[in-house]
Amino acid sequence: MVVEPSALVPAFAENWLKEVYTALVETNAKYPMLAYGFDWLAFAHIVIAMAFIGPLKDPVKNKWVIDWAILACLAIIPLAFIVAPIRHIPLFHILIDCSFGVIGLIPLLICRKWIIRLQNQIAAR
């Protein structure tokens, strides 16, 4: 069964996504150097992911990484609602962006709870 890509996109988002696609095609054709920023964005994601090696190796000592990540998830919400309208981002996409922060909180809060439990066990020895 073949699903048309347009069937996967809600009608209210279709025009905006077409506009985004057109903007990317035209910008890349005229100014390919702007895509270099996306290379650095990808690199930043790799560097951020490497920060989580610390909590894997020593969760108690590196609890601050989890706390920092929780703050980053919380910061997504005001950033999205402040900056996205300036950039003409529609509400449905702002909510998608915010969902990354909300969903990201779930494993982080679980990890923080486990780290605190481990910290208490170590202190009780």
N, C-alpha and C positions, 0 to 999 in steps of 0.2 A: 504494500500500500504506500503510495507516494503522497506526502502531505505538502501542500503548497505553503511556502514560507509566510505568505500573507495570512494564512489561516491561523498561524501561531501568534499573530500580533493583534491586540485589540484595535478596533476601528479608531478609537480616539488617539491612539499612539502612531498609527500608520503614517500619517502625513508628517509628523515630527521626525520619525525615523528616516523617511525619504529625504527630508531636508538635511538631516545630519549626514546621511550617506553622500548626498550631493556636495555638501560643504567639504567633506573629507576628500572626495575625488578631485574637486577643483583646487583645494588647498595643496594637496600632494602633487598635482600636476604643475602648479605654479611655484610653490615654495616647499620643496621636499625636505629642506633643512628643519622645518618645524617638527617633523616627525621624530627628530633626534630627541626631543623632550620626552617622547614616549619610551625611548630606549633608557633614559635615565629614570623614568618612573618605574620601569620593570626592574632596573638595578636596585632602586630604593626598596622595592618589595622583597627582593632577595636579602638585602642587608637587614631589613626589619625581621624577616624570618630567622636569620642567623642569631638574632638577639635571644630567641627562645631556646637556644642550645643551653644557655645558663640555667634556666629553671629545670631543664631535663637532667643536668649534671648535679646540681645542688639546689633543690627547690627552696629550701628555707633561706639560704644566703641570697638567692636571686628572686625572692618574692616581689621585689620592686619592679621587675619586668612585667609581671602579671598585673600589678597595680597600674603601671604605666599604660599597658594595653587596655585596661578597663577605662581609664581616662580618655584614651584615644577613641574608643568606641562611643563614649558619651559625647565627645567633642564633635562627632560626625553630625549629630542632630542640629545643633545651632548653626554649624557651618553650612549645612545643606539649605536650611531655611533662610539664611542671610545671603549667601552668595548665589545660590541657584537662580533666584528670581532676577538678579542683576544680569546673569548670563542667559536669560530667557529659557530656562529649563522648566518644563511643565511639571505640575504637581505630582502626576503619577510617577515621574522619574525621581523627584525629590523623595517621595515615600520609599521607592526602591533603594535609594542611597541610604536612607535612615534605617531601613531593615537590616543592612549590613552591620550597622552599629548595634542594633538590638539583638540580632542573632549571634553576633560575635561575643556579646556579654555572657551568653549561656555557658559555653565551655570555660570561659575565663573565671566566672564566679565559682564554678565547680572546682576548678584547679585551685583557686584561692582558698576555698573551704578545706580542700585536702591538705594544702600547705600549712594552714593554721592548725589543723589536726596533728600533722606531723611535728610542727613546731612545739605544740603542747606536750606531745609524747616525749620529745627530746628533753624538754624542760623538766618533765616529771621524773626523769631518771636520776 
